[in-house]
Amino acid sequence: MHPIHHTDQTLLNHPTHTVWNALINELNGKTTWWHPHNTHQPGPTGPHHPHGTTTTTIHTTGIGKPGPKLHFTSTTTHITPHTQLTQTHTGHFHGTTTYTLTPHNNNTQTQLTITFTTTPHHLAKLLNKLTNLTTKHTTATQNALTNLHHHLNNQNPE
């Protein structure tokens, strides 16, 4: 089985600390901008701490709709607050995701880059034979990034 490797990115009109907080809140299950496809549940130690965990459920047809659900647990292996978070996965996907935040224009904007390198396992391996999971993941991530833009633009200023 070939690994899935792709990078998604967006430029957000917010400083890195605001984008970082939005990312951490999402991975802790406090916000829902990654809906309708992913939900996140933090472990006993949240993902914003070394060795912290998040369990992600991928609702392949959307939350509350019939269809398979894929799960993976991510463990934080590297963290530089407001700059980078790297997690390894086990479950339906084995691999890594790295979130990198790069300030632009005197930190009035942040480029968020998400690099996903994984190998599907179990049900995900079967689904990858039937459909292009890389394309589906990229589409879901791009939708989430659009939702993040709306989420940040509609929140109260910090």
Secondary structure, DSSP 4 states (H G I P E B T S, - for coil): -PPEEEEEEEEESS-HHHHHHHHHHHHTTS--TTTTTEEEEE-SS-TTSTT-EEEEEEETT-TTSSS-EEEEEEEEEEEETTTEEEEEEEESEEEEEEEEEEEETTTTEEEEEEEEEEEE-THHHHHHHHS-HHHHHHHHHHHHHHHHHHHHHHSPP-
